[in-house]
Amino acid sequence: MIIDMTELQAINSFSRLESLKGVYDHIWLLVPIFTPVLGITIGILVIVWLERKISAGVQQRIGLEYAGPLGILQALADGTKLLFKEDLLPSRGDIFLFSLRPSIAVISILLSYSVIPFGYRLVLADLSLGVFLWISIASIAPIGLLMSGYGSNNKYSFLGGLRAAAQSISYEIPLTPCVLSISLRAIRFAVFVISSLAECERLPFDLPEAEEELVAGSQTEYSGIKFGLFYVASYLNLLVSSLFVTVLYLGGWNLSLPYIFLPHFEINEVGGVFGMKIGIFITLAKAYLFLFISITTRWTLPRMRMDQLLNLGWKFLLPISLGNLLLTTSFQLFSL
Amino acid sequence: MTVSATRKDLMIVNMGPHHPSMHGVLRLIITLDCDDVIDCEPILGYLHRGMEKIAENRTIIQYLPYVTRWDYLATMFTEAITVNGPEQLGNIQVPKRARYIRVIMLELSRIASHLLWLGPFMADIGAQTPFFYIFRERDLINDLFEAATGMRMMHNYFRIGGVAVDLPHGWIDKCLDFCDYFLTGVAEYQKLITRNPIFLERVEGVGVVGGEEAINWGLSGPMLRASGIQWDLRKVDHYECYDEFDWDAQWQKEGDSLARYLVRIGEMTESIKIIQQALEGIPGGPYENLEARRFDKARDSDWNDFDYRFISKKTSPSFELSKQELYVRVEAPKGELGVFLIGDHSAFPWRWKIRPPGFINLQILPQLVKRMKLADIMTILGSIDIIMGEVDR
């Protein structure tokens, strides 16, 4: 009997070890998933801090001060507060659509991070689609906005949702030819920057949530962490579009300063990893430089009116980007 | 009057009283056809406190601390009109130094009011940053007020026959420093705002009021002057001592929101001009006149006799309003601020009818916003410059 028991125990311990190994494998699988998510989250916190600190600088205030050194932890504190707040639901709204919206907003934008190259061949998912995945995923956003506008049972939300849908449709169209065409880099860059600002619904174009008109647009009825998720989504969107601007127009991971050469590394593992790190660093530095511009823009300019915004999109940006595309294709034809 | 719509199912949106850009507790019921405004019905009264009725059982001195709650951003003007009424009713002479101090305070208050118009107006259009810049300057004005009166906003400084206290030592130099500094501030606003293309697109041709229309609606102040009518009560009525200074009434002829913006910005620099001249030329002498002239009762009482009437800074039962009526008005930053006053041989006014400029100017809002976009409501409402405290009273 005793022998049997020990044998059993031995077998049991074996199987436990086996299961432990399985768990370990699973955890190991989660690491590459959570590393970028963690990185992106930290990026968001940094952007929130930057936005508040830069806006404070623009407005001659002190800004964040108390939560952590220089108020770095303020965004975390705000997030924690929002987590503990009551989750209010509109009494006669469509609760399903209402609750689905924040997750759609965040997840759809998180997905587009997977196609951003941070360095040479350093992409999470090397799809052949590339930037078009971002554009197509960005088209999900208006559906979400319409959902929350409809589901909130609130007229401000409804108007905000409609505005957002109209806005993102009319700015995605000039965005796509900008990505396609190669000629006239400066014009393309300008059009892309304007369209991406409009896509992010940042201040000269923040009509869907224009506080003075629509209270908070489609976010009016949201509270607690659902409301917080909208902020997360908007900053995610800002980061992703500035990363795309960096990759598409500002040279990505190449150091764009002349006469400064990075030490060339041997193709060994250590050198490769170091070069990769420098690439990521340069990409991020450029992206944050661009973020600085868009943040200062937000705190400097007044807001446009809806009809002016649509006019700018359809009558100015679209012809320019289409003409640009035409030029590119004709160059291609002649060069053939 | 409603505008014909393209379809039947219009959206009715209730804006306010708790809406970020309703300047307090204004409520608008707006009928929308997509983004176009078909109809707009303002609903008032959420801040009604019965101020006119309260005035009927207070002496003027008792009532003075309360009047700064009419237009709580241009507080000196409400005090000025409250003391001007009884002064003119009782024919009380104000010493010259007091007149100068009053002009300085009024013009500082005008700047403060215009500043706190500019910030929210820009915020209504979507630019948040000017709000902080205007508070930078407005705080300095409030500091000056605090030094002279003891309070930053609700001063209780004007008295019948003068002001409560003389200017403290060194105040005039501080005020001159402020004038120099403020001119650079205005230049900064001009640089930031006036030629911004998005700003111009938002305000040019929005909320146009013609000259005749403005007169017919009874508009006053910058609303009227922006429509090409050169009507400034400081020039028209020659009250206080405005005639002794060299300044111009600001006016524009376009009548849109941009014109109103330009008029107000111009008025701020003109006010600085007036203040500088007043500070340079302020005479010595008493800052108050505590003796009231008599009309019917005890006309020939001896000075300091039992029957002699002093005005006094404290509640004085012996200062009574004679049985007459009159309408007094001043050029407040928002327009013509007036009081229709009926005395009844008692210390309390029998009737105290306030003519708030914001209330009269607000009447034109429904007509201005029709056929405009939803976002234009905020621009137009902002350019009218209302304070719900005086609209509802």
Boltz contact constraints between the chains, C-beta under 6 A:
constraints:
  - contact:
      token1: [A, 58]
      token2: [B, 129]
      max_distance: 6.0
  - contact:
      token1: [A, 59]
      token2: [B, 129]
      max_distance: 6.0
  - contact:
      token1: [A, 59]
      token2: [B, 132]
      max_distance: 6.0
  - contact:
      token1: [A, 155]
      token2: [B, 13]
      max_distance: 6.0
  - contact:
      token1: [A, 211]
      token2: [B, 20]
      max_distance: 6.0
  - contact:
      token1: [A, 212]
      token2: [B, 20]
      max_distance: 6.0
  - contact:
      token1: [A, 212]
      token2: [B, 21]
      max_distance: 6.0
  - contact:
      token1: [A, 212]
      token2: [B, 124]
      max_distance: 6.0
  - contact:
      token1: [A, 212]
      token2: [B, 378]
      max_distance: 6.0
  - contact:
      token1: [A, 213]
      token2: [B, 374]
      max_distance: 6.0
  - contact:
      token1: [A, 213]
      token2: [B, 375]
      max_distance: 6.0
  - contact:
      token1: [A, 213]
      token2: [B, 378]
      max_distance: 6.0
  - contact:
      token1: [A, 299]
      token2: [B, 129]
      max_distance: 6.0
  - contact:
      token1: [A, 301]
      token2: [B, 198]
      max_distance: 6.0
  - contact:
      token1: [A, 302]
      token2: [B, 125]
      max_distance: 6.0
  - contact:
      token1: [A, 302]
      token2: [B, 126]
      max_distance: 6.0
  - contact:
      token1: [A, 302]
      token2: [B, 127]
      max_distance: 6.0
  - contact:
      token1: [A, 302]
      token2: [B, 198]
      max_distance: 6.0
  - contact:
      token1: [A, 302]
      token2: [B, 199]
      max_distance: 6.0
  - contact:
      token1: [A, 303]
      token2: [B, 126]
      max_distance: 6.0
  - contact:
      token1: [A, 304]
      token2: [B, 198]
      max_distance: 6.0
  - contact:
      token1: [A, 305]
      token2: [B, 373]
      max_distance: 6.0
  - contact:
      token1: [A, 305]
      token2: [B, 375]
      max_distance: 6.0
  - contact:
      token1: [A, 306]
      token2: [B, 35]
      max_distance: 6.0
  - contact:
      token1: [A, 308]
      token2: [B, 201]
      max_distance: 6.0
